[in-house]
Amino acid sequence: MSKLASARYGKDNVRLFKVHRDDETGVQTVVEMTICCLLEGDIDVSYTKADNSVIVATDSIKNTIYILAKQHPVTSPEVFGSIVGTHFIETYKHIHVAHVKIITHRWTRMSIDGKPHPHSFLRDGEETRDVQVDVTEGKGIEIASSITGLHVLKSTGSQFWGFIRDEYTTLPEVWDRILCTEVAATWKWKKYADLKAVRADTVKFEDAWSSARDIILKHFAEDNSASVQATMYRMAEQILTAVPQVETVDFALPNKHYFEVDLKWHKGIKNTGKDANVYAPQSSPNGLIKCTVARSERAKL
Ligand code: AZA
């Protein structure tokens, strides 16, 4: 015998682009998103009894996202995700949870002859702003906001020494190395009672995203890093301080290695230690360092 242990379904990779046109100034603003919306509820019979009467077709889910995008602002993504999720649990009695993930892609306004261009944009990197919004009937709205794909590198100001040395160790200690990573940072908000409470924090979502990004870049640049672990912990601490409504901060940082290339086999060329300036970036393997930082009990009081 078998039973359905859990189920959710919906539309993934819904591509959405919205233009805001300010007719007075002629300035246009654009937002491009990729959305996943999955529903949970009394939908078991659609799996176990081939009964489709409980299914909101995934095509209708996609249509709904476009209609809601027409009717409401799509920024902040935290608010738009809550609008989409709340719509599904309020419209269909048998749908109890909506999981909405929104990836916002970068379109940065072009600067032409030193002036911001009114309607031209460039994709300046793979970085995205992501939100995961989980709306549960009668239990409120959980929101996690993220920055992912933010590639950063520093050519000095990073060390790694004092780690365990035993019969498995070949890595030399270093007091100056290249540090490169692709930042994935997530900050989880205190639970919201409903859409109204989420809407009231619209400005906070925007401020938190720019504060977190600034903190990450500034700390990465200015810290004389003892390790990826120590650097990420300090970043997370600063985000918790900057955004009081945030309960936890997660980081996942790959350590993308840049190895020195020993060239002494060619006419004795010196390219190691202090003489190194030609390196081989490694595509794999990479370190992967993760943490979740929460407020200590005392800080919560
Ligand atoms: N943390 C680092 O910052 N660098 C490393 C590690 C580590 O855990 N292991 N090798 N290199």
Residues whose N, C-alpha, C, O or C-beta is under 5 A from the ligand:
A	BS01	AZA	F160 S227 V228 Q229
